[in-house]
């Protein structure tokens, strides 16, 4: 599983801290560290206005952005809005999966987005999980931004 490569440093650090990790602890660590990257970009809200028009509200450092943009779908509209705000991303690959059993409720399957972006002649992979596919996509975009624009 390629995701294990991204989780390994976090798992090693946590295991050194508390000892052997359970499956539930590993899953939570994956969700916290790989699928929810913290940084200067904070997604506030992403809403559909009509089928090809979306509103994106986010903060970058101390500045708030409220953008409305069109696209061929939510992901395209999000990337277009970010470009309009001055943050250009080049999407190389998009994968979507349905996953189950990632939390205690186990009632709903969730969408996992795996997005690859071209940045400085390298490929950067960002992931996110949400009950909504469009939200998982946009959260993965913001994880990518936080990986690209690190302090």
C-alpha positions in Angstrom: 0.0 0.0 0.0 1.7 3.2 -1.2 0.0 5.3 1.6 2.1 3.4 4.1 5.1 5.3 2.8 3.5 8.6 3.8 2.3 7.3 7.1 5.6 5.7 8.2 7.4 8.8 9.7 4.3 9.8 11.7 3.7 6.2 12.8 7.3 5.8 13.9 7.2 9.0 15.9 3.9 8.1 17.6 5.0 4.6 18.4 8.2 5.9 20.0 6.0 8.2 22.1 3.3 5.7 23.2 4.4 2.2 22.2 2.7 -0.2 19.8 -0.1 1.3 17.8 -3.5 -0.4 17.3 -5.2 -0.5 13.9 -7.6 2.2 15.1 -4.7 4.4 16.1 -3.0 3.9 12.7 -6.2 4.8 10.9 -6.6 7.9 13.0 -3.0 8.9 12.5 -3.4 8.5 8.7 -6.5 10.6 8.7 -4.9 13.3 10.9 -1.5 13.5 9.3 -2.0 12.5 5.6 -5.6 13.4 4.9 -5.7 16.6 6.9 -2.5 18.6 6.3 -2.3 21.7 8.5 -0.8 24.9 7.2 -1.4 28.5 6.1 -4.3 27.6 3.9 -7.6 27.0 5.7 -10.7 26.0 3.7 -13.7 27.7 5.2 -16.5 26.8 2.8 -17.0 25.4 -0.7 -20.6 25.5 -2.0 -22.4 24.9 -5.2 -24.2 27.8 -6.7 -25.4 26.0 -9.8 -24.1 22.8 -11.5 -21.0 24.6 -13.0 -20.5 27.5 -10.6 -19.1 27.3 -7.1 -18.1 29.6 -4.2 -14.8 29.0 -2.5 -14.1 30.8 0.8 -10.7 30.3 2.4 -8.0 32.0 4.4 -4.3 32.2 3.5 -2.3 33.5 6.4 -4.2 36.6 7.6 -6.0 37.2 4.3 -9.5 36.0 3.6 -10.6 35.0 0.0 -14.1 34.7 -1.2 -14.2 33.5 -4.8 -16.9 32.4 -7.1 -15.8 30.6 -10.3 -17.1 28.3 -13.0 -15.7 25.0 -14.0 -16.5 21.7 -15.6 -17.2 20.4 -12.1 -16.3 21.2 -8.5 -12.7 20.3 -8.7 -12.1 22.4 -11.8 -14.0 25.3 -10.3 -11.9 25.2 -7.2 -8.7 25.1 -9.1 -9.9 28.0 -11.3 -10.9 30.1 -8.2 -7.5 29.5 -6.7 -5.8 30.5 -9.9 -7.8 33.7 -9.9 -6.6 34.3 -6.3 -3.0 33.9 -7.4 -2.4 30.2 -6.5 -1.9 28.1 -9.6 -2.0 24.4 -9.4 -1.4 21.9 -12.3 -3.5 18.8 -11.8 -1.8 15.7 -13.3 -3.9 12.8 -12.0 -7.1 12.3 -10.1 -8.3 9.1 -8.4 -11.4 8.6 -6.4 -12.2 5.7 -4.1 -15.0 4.6 -1.8 -13.7 3.6 1.6 -15.5 2.1 4.6 -14.6 1.6 8.3 -12.5 4.6 8.8 -14.3 5.7 11.9 -16.2 4.2 14.8 -19.7 4.7 13.2 -18.9 2.6 10.2 -22.4 3.6 8.9 -21.4 5.4 5.8 -18.8 4.8 3.2 -16.6 7.9 2.5 -15.0 9.3 -0.6 -11.2 9.3 -0.7 -9.6 11.7 -3.2 -6.0 11.2 -4.3 -4.8 14.1 -6.4 -1.4 14.5 -8.0 -0.1 17.9 -8.9 2.9 19.0 -10.9 5.1 21.4 -8.8 8.7 22.4 -9.5 9.2 19.5 -12.0 8.0 17.0 -9.4 4.7 15.2 -8.7 3.1 16.0 -5.3 0.3 13.7 -4.0 -2.4 15.0 -1.7 -5.2 13.0 -0.2 -8.4 13.6 1.7 -11.5 11.8 3.0 -15.0 13.1 3.3 -18.6 11.9 3.1 -19.0 14.1 0.0 -16.9 13.5 -3.1 -16.7 17.3 -4.0 -15.6 18.1 -0.5 -13.0 15.3 -0.4 -11.6 16.8 -3.7 -11.5 20.3 -2.4 -9.9 19.2 0.9 -7.3 17.3 -1.0 -6.5 20.5 -3.0 -6.0 22.4 0.2 -3.8 19.6 1.6 -1.7 20.1 -1.5 -1.5 23.8 -1.0 -0.4 23.3 2.6 2.3 20.9 1.3 3.5 23.2 -1.4 3.4 26.5 0.6 5.1 25.3 3.8 6.9 27.8 6.0 
